[in-house]
Amino acid sequence: TIFLNTSGQTLTLNGTIYATNNSSLTARGPGALTLNGQIQDNTSSGMSLFVGTYGPTFLAGTNNNFTGPVIADSFGVVECLSIANRGVNCSLGAGTNLVLGVTGTGYFVFAGTNGIQNCASDRNVLLGGPGMDSITSDAGATLTLTGPITATNSSNLQIRGAGTTIFTGTITDVTASGMNFTKSESGTNILAGICQYR
């Protein structure tokens, strides 16, 4: 676990992070974390990444191979330089699930910088915590999510940012009260899949 206790300050790690012996990586606190190097997963079960407690974590390496879930909870922010299909190395690793919210709210940001303006992914997006989870595409970025999005546990989804976010997969609402789907800021949101939220 990396504790980032000072708000407004950023810890930048440029070297390779090696995960062994079924370990996971957790970042907590109001401070920010930037990971420029590769995350090398040598575990047998697949390393997971957990970001929580308000702190943003920017994954700038584009060849991470960890296969566990990426989880943002308790107002944690996961920001990435690249995202690809499941099984393909990218900033978010090569896993299957992006989880926004477990017991609270989680946020995901696609930066769309450094010459990587367009990314698509078929990964599962799971909205698990009560509250307003969000997906953001920054200015100049286009994010296409082709995999399923599933809302549970009174979760809601807000699309943010000045970029373009496209959904071509199924959006499924299994909450008890019905998922709210909202758009804020100046970007474009395109719903091209099957929407089953209510």
Buried (B, 14 or more C-beta within 10 A) or exposed (E): EBEBEEEEEEBEBEEEBEBEEEBBBBBBBBBBBBBEBBBBBEBEEBBBBBBBBBBBBBBBBBBBBBBBBBBBBBBBBBBBBBBBBBEBBBBBBBBBBBBBBBEBBBBBBBBBEEEBBEBBBBBBBBBBBBBBBBBBBBBBBBBBBBBBBBBBBBBBBBBBBBBBBBBBBBBBBEBEEEBBBEBEBEBBBEEEBEBBBE
